[in-house]
Amino acid sequence: MLLAAGCTMLAMPGAFAQEVAAPATVLPANGDEIQQFCTNIADAARDQRYLLQKKDLEKLQAEVDARIAKLEERRAEYEDWLKRRNDFLKQAELGLVDIYKTMKADAAAGQLELVNPAIAAAIVMKLPPRQSSLILSEMSSDKAAVLTNIISSASDSTTSKEPS
C-alpha cells in the first residue's frame, strides 16, 4: 500500500514543484528619468575620476622624488670620492715626490714600506713609471700588493667608501 502511494505521488507532476513568482513587470522609463539619473551621478563619477587621477599623480610624484633622491645620493657619493682622491694626490705633492725621485729604488722601497700605505701609494703614483716599478719590485710582495690596490682604487671612479 505504501508502495502504491509513493508511485502515485511521483506520477503527479506538480507535487514537488515550487511556486515561482511571476516576473515583476518593468515599467518603461521615460527619457526624462534617464537624463535625471545620469545628471545625478555625473558629479559623483567625475569626483571619483579626479580622485583616481590624483592618486596616480601622487604615486608618480613619489617615484620621481625617490629617483631624484637616489641621484642626489649618487652625486654626493661621487663628489666625496673626488674630494678623497684629490686629497690623496695632494699628500704626494708636499715635496715628498722630489725626495723619493732622487733616491735609489732599494732605499726608497725600504722607506716606503714603513710609511702609511696611502701616502706611500700617492708617492709611488706621482713618480715616473720606470722608477715606480723599480721601487715596487724592491718591496715585499705584500706591501707592493697593498700599494697597488690603493693606486688602482684611487683611479677607479666606481669605488665608493661603502661597498654595496
C-alpha positions, 0 to 999 in steps of 0.5 A, a space after each residue: 500500500 505504501 508502495 502504491 502511494 509513493 508511485 502515485 505521488 511521483 506520477 503527479 507532476 506538480 507535487 514537488 514543484 515550487 511556486 515561482 513568482 511571476 516576473 515583476 513587470 518593468 515599467 518603461 522609463 521615460 527619457 526624462 528619468 534617464 537624463 535625471 539619473 545620469 545628471 545625478 551621478 555625473 558629479 559623483 563619477 567625475 569626483 571619483 575620476 579626479 580622485 583616481 587621477 590624483 592618486 596616480 599623480 601622487 604615486 608618480 610624484 613619489 617615484 620621481 622624488 625617490 629617483 631624484 633622491 637616489 641621484 642626489 645620493 649618487 652625486 654626493 657619493 661621487 663628489 666625496 670620492 673626488 674630494 678623497 682622491 684629490 686629497 690623496 694626490 695632494 699628500 704626494 705633492 708636499 715635496 715628498 715626490 722630489 725626495 723619493 725621485 732622487 733616491 735609489 729604488 732599494 732605499 726608497 722601497 725600504 722607506 716606503 714600506 714603513 710609511 702609511 700605505 696611502 701616502 706611500 701609494 700617492 708617492 709611488 703614483 706621482 713618480 715616473 713609471 720606470 722608477 715606480 716599478 723599480 721601487 715596487 719590485 724592491 718591496 715585499 710582495 705584500 706591501 707592493 700588493 697593498 700599494 697597488 690596490 690603493 693606486 688602482 682604487 684611487 683611479 677607479 671612479 666606481 669605488 665608493 667608501 661603502 661597498 654595496 
